[in-house]
Amino acid sequence: MDDRALALELLGSSEPSLRWLMRRGVLGDDPDSRTMVRLREEIRTSPRAKTLRSHTRVLGRIGTNRRVYYKWQGLQWTFQALADLGYPEGDRSLRPAHDRMVDLWLAPAYYQETTRPYPAPGVHRLEGRYRRCASQQGNALRSSVLLGLDDARAGRLAERLRHWQWPDGGWNCDRDPSADTSSFLETLLPMTALAAYGQRRHDAAARTSARRAAEVFLTRRLFRRRSDGRVIKPQFVALHYPRYYYYDVLGGLLGMAAVGRLGDPRCADALDYLESRRLPGGGWPAEGAFGQLRPTTFQSRGEWVRWGPHGARTRNDWVSAQALTVLHEAGRFAM
């Protein structure tokens, strides 16, 4: 099956989110068109979205912070999934749970700074660099914007991210004072969040920070060491869905598309690699998984819904839709 045949098959999928991903990323449909608005309403009532939304009602109640960040069933990840599915913007029923998530990541502790060694409270600033897991605030900001739930607090999240940004453009929570290089895992979500926020609010500072962050990836061709060109980590060249806060080369390419840097020549190596991972029968696999289906139990690294098959030789439609989107954006595939 060639890429065009695969695209047509995904455009006819029974899963409305896959159709939305293809119409937005490959056909380039106007998001405000009647067709796309109707499609997002279909996503709202799809079994997958209804399952995820049902858990926000429970997890949004008063309780511990564990309910917000618990991998991968906490509010943080449920909102990430809904945003990636193309769930309609501005659903007020999500507000209580959304407020809970955002308020956690804007707690007073994130405004308290210290240069004292761990475990002193506050955000640590060691050797002039803030040691902060910025993927947490980044993920919350990105989901808020994409779901149309962003309010004044979104600006506060964006301000925190820019405040903590490292000289090389990214973020890292490494407690070793000698660590002076940003982390791919901690940089991807803040970068895409600031890009989305900057576009939504016409915020030049956020857009500038996002483009600075892109250099963390581009200077390493998205997956190679600068020193010798070797692959940084084997995990970076395996394809996944969902990625949560992890990183792989497809996630990096999607990030470059979000920042408007996919046309940079330094993306070519990663694009070549993505094309090389195409399966003989067409499409792309989800070669690794970070969670297991646990639809009825709240369990570490459990998932409320199934995201298709995993395995190096089996096509995963979510990965395939993202791969086609990237290749189309890069001018390597056209319908």
Buried (B, 14 or more C-beta within 10 A) or exposed (E): BEBBEBBEBBBEBEBBBBBBBBBBBBBEBEBEEEEBEEBBEBBBEBEBBEBBBEBBEEBBEEEEEEBBBBBBBBBBBBBBBBBBBBBBBEBEEBBEBBBBBBEBBBEEEBEEEEEEEEEEEBBBBBEEBBBBBBBBBBBBBBBBBBBBBBEEBBBBBBBBBBBBBBEBBBBBBBEEBEBBBBBBBBBBBBBBBBBBBBBBBEBEEBBEBBBBBBBBBBEBBBBBEEEEEEEBEEBBBBBBBBBBBBBBBBBBBBBBBBBBBBEBEBBBBBBEBBBEBBBEEBBBBBBBBBBEEBEEEBBEBBBBBEBBEBEEEBBBBBBBBBBBBBBBBBEBBEE
